[in-house]
Each structure stands twice: as C-alpha cells, then as structure tokens.
Amino acid sequence: MPYDAGSPIIDYRLEIKLGEVWTLLKSDITATQYTYSPTVQGSQYTFRMKSRNIFSSSSYSDQVTVTAGLAPNAPVQPSAQVSVDKVIIGWQISGTNGVPITGYKIMIITIDGTSYAEEKKSCDGKNSAIAFAYTCQIPMVNLLASPHNLVQGSTMRIKVIATSANGDSNDSPINSNTILVLVPA
C-alpha cells in the first residue's frame, strides 16, 4: 500500500525513459495498472511513477524495466526412448515471442494417471546445461519412485513447458508412446 500521509491517493503520474531522458507518458491515472503500447517484442522499456494526494506528490518510485513480449510458444511433442535402465527425453526449442527462454519444465505423469510432476533429480529444465542441450536421461529407478511411482509396463506420458521472464508456455502435446520396460544390458 503506498504511503499517503493519511490522505487517499488522487492519481498517478507515469514516465518512460527514452534514451537517458524521462518523458511523461501519462498523468491523472486513477487505475493501479496501465498498458503501454505499441511495443516491439524483445525491446526493453523503463518506467517510474509517483502518486499525488491533496497534500503533495510522492517522490518517484524505483524504476522498473520490462521486456516486451509474450510467454513462449508451446514446445512440439517431446521424444522419449527407453535405453537399458533409463529413459532419454528430448525436446526442441520453442518460439520465444521476443523474450529469451530461461528453461523448460519436463513434466511426467504420476501413478494416478492425471497429474504430472517434474523430474528434478536428473531432468531439471531450469539447469541451463540440461535445458539448452534439449535432452536429459532419467534413470528408470527415479520413475519407479516418488513422485511418479510408475510401474514396469506402464505407459509413460511426458509433456514440456517452456519458461521465460514473461511466463510459461502452454503445454506441449503429450508423448504417450513410451512403455517403461527395463531393457537387459
């Protein structure tokens, strides 16, 4: 809640930084949110604001820089292959919509057949070494344990979600073509 010296806030003044110069974007704003447009995807915009009540105006807020863009596009369907005592999962880069992808969530079905959980022990898509290799290897023992608790012979379902500073993508299509079977070495 902004400090108001005991008096309600009347309105806000919003400024944008163009180069090194602060420029009035809009004054007399009564809402607590504002949409700035048009923007260019991937471009950064820096803003600051101050409020006004019957006594005076506040000092300026800290500046806030945002990158224009949307959440990433949903990845395509991931691949999965059983190899001896592990499952190798692969995915492809998603469309960024102007903001760099920061990682992926590799989601695997749990034994209840409806909920998904990330396999963070060996396939943490927030780890850049895994995320941008677009592949990971999950030991079968991890899939048979909590939180997945899958059983031998069950169908493994996998989906991938891309993440960025602007949010998460929609889910990829689900890969449900992999049956968990320990392959003899």
C-alpha positions in Angstrom: 0.0 0.0 0.0 1.6 3.3 -1.0 2.2 5.9 1.8 -0.5 8.5 1.6 0.1 10.8 4.6 -3.4 9.9 5.8 -5.0 11.2 2.6 -6.3 9.0 -0.2 -4.2 8.9 -3.4 -5.9 11.1 -6.1 -3.9 9.9 -9.1 -0.6 8.7 -10.5 1.9 10.1 -13.0 3.8 7.6 -15.2 7.0 8.3 -17.0 9.0 6.4 -19.5 12.8 6.6 -20.0 13.6 7.3 -23.7 17.4 7.1 -24.0 18.6 9.0 -20.9 15.6 11.3 -20.6 12.5 10.7 -18.5 9.4 11.6 -20.5 5.8 12.0 -19.2 3.8 9.1 -20.6 0.5 9.8 -18.8 -0.7 11.8 -15.8 -4.0 11.8 -14.0 -4.1 8.0 -14.0 -6.6 6.7 -11.4 -6.2 3.0 -12.1 -3.4 1.0 -10.4 -2.4 -0.6 -13.7 -1.6 0.8 -17.1 -1.0 -0.8 -20.5 1.7 0.7 -22.7 1.6 0.2 -26.4 2.7 -0.2 -29.1 5.8 -2.2 -28.1 8.4 -4.1 -30.1 8.9 -7.7 -29.0 12.2 -8.2 -27.2 12.7 -4.4 -26.6 13.1 -3.2 -23.0 11.1 -0.3 -21.6 11.9 1.5 -18.3 9.2 3.2 -16.2 8.8 5.1 -13.0 5.8 6.6 -11.3 4.7 8.8 -8.5 1.4 9.3 -6.7 -0.4 12.5 -5.7 -2.8 13.3 -2.9 -4.3 16.6 -1.6 -1.0 17.4 0.2 1.6 16.8 -2.4 3.2 14.3 -4.8 5.4 11.5 -3.6 8.9 11.0 -4.8 9.4 8.8 -7.8 9.3 5.1 -7.4 12.2 2.9 -8.2 12.5 2.4 -11.9 11.1 -0.8 -13.4 12.4 -2.3 -16.6 10.3 -4.8 -18.6 10.9 -6.7 -21.8 8.1 -6.6 -24.3 6.8 -10.0 -25.4 4.6 -12.8 -24.6 5.1 -16.2 -23.0 7.0 -18.6 -25.2 5.2 -20.8 -27.7 4.4 -24.3 -26.6 7.2 -26.8 -27.5 6.5 -29.5 -30.0 5.8 -33.0 -28.7 8.8 -34.3 -26.8 10.5 -37.6 -27.8 11.3 -40.4 -25.4 13.3 -43.6 -25.8 13.9 -46.4 -23.3 17.6 -47.4 -23.2 18.7 -50.1 -20.8 17.9 -48.7 -17.4 17.0 -45.1 -18.3 14.6 -43.1 -20.4 16.1 -40.4 -22.8 13.8 -37.5 -23.3 14.3 -34.8 -26.0 12.6 -31.6 -26.9 13.0 -28.8 -29.3 13.5 -25.1 -28.8 10.2 -23.1 -28.6 9.4 -19.8 -30.3 10.4 -17.1 -27.8 7.9 -14.4 -28.7 10.6 -11.8 -28.1 11.8 -12.8 -24.7 14.6 -15.4 -24.2 13.6 -18.8 -22.8 15.1 -19.3 -19.4 14.4 -23.0 -19.1 11.9 -25.9 -19.5 9.7 -27.9 -17.2 9.8 -31.6 -18.2 6.6 -33.0 -16.8 6.0 -36.7 -16.3 2.7 -38.5 -15.5 2.3 -39.8 -11.9 0.7 -43.1 -11.0 -2.7 -41.5 -10.5 -2.8 -41.1 -14.3 -4.0 -37.5 -14.2 -1.4 -35.3 -12.5 2.2 -34.5 -13.7 5.4 -33.8 -11.7 8.8 -32.6 -12.7 11.7 -35.0 -12.6 14.2 -32.6 -11.0 16.8 -35.2 -9.9 18.1 -35.8 -13.4 16.0 -33.7 -15.7 15.8 -30.3 -14.2 15.0 -28.0 -17.1 15.9 -24.9 -15.0 19.5 -26.1 -15.2 20.9 -24.5 -18.4 23.2 -27.4 -19.1 20.1 -29.6 -19.5 17.6 -27.0 -20.8 19.7 -26.0 -23.7 21.0 -29.4 -24.6 17.3 -30.2 -25.2 17.7 -33.7 -23.8 18.1 -35.5 -20.5 18.4 -39.0 -19.2 16.2 -40.2 -16.4 17.2 -43.4 -14.5 14.4 -45.9 -14.5 14.7 -46.1 -10.7 13.7 -42.4 -10.5 10.5 -43.0 -12.5 9.6 -46.0 -10.3 9.9 -43.9 -7.2 8.0 -40.9 -5.8 6.6 -38.6 -7.1 5.9 -40.6 -10.2 5.6 -44.2 -8.8 5.2 -45.6 -12.3 5.3 -49.4 -12.7 7.0 -51.6 -15.2 4.9 -51.9 -18.3 3.0 -48.7 -17.8 2.8 -46.1 -20.5 4.9 -43.0 -19.7 3.3 -39.7 -20.6 5.6 -36.7 -21.0 4.9 -33.0 -21.7 7.2 -30.0 -21.8 6.6 -26.3 -20.9 8.9 -23.5 -21.9 9.6 -20.7 -19.4 10.7 -17.1 -19.8 10.5 -13.8 -17.8 7.1 -13.3 -19.4 5.6 -16.6 -18.1 5.2 -20.2 -19.1 4.1 -21.5 -22.4 1.1 -23.8 -22.9 1.9 -27.5 -22.5 3.5 -29.3 -25.4 1.4 -32.1 -26.9 1.8 -35.2 -24.7 4.2 -38.0 -25.8 2.4 -41.2 -24.7 4.3 -43.6 -26.9 6.8 -44.9 -24.4 6.3 -48.0 -22.3 8.5 -48.5 -19.3 10.4 -51.7 -19.6 13.9 -52.4 -18.2 16.0 -53.5 -21.2 18.6 -56.2 -20.5 22.1 -54.8 -20.9 
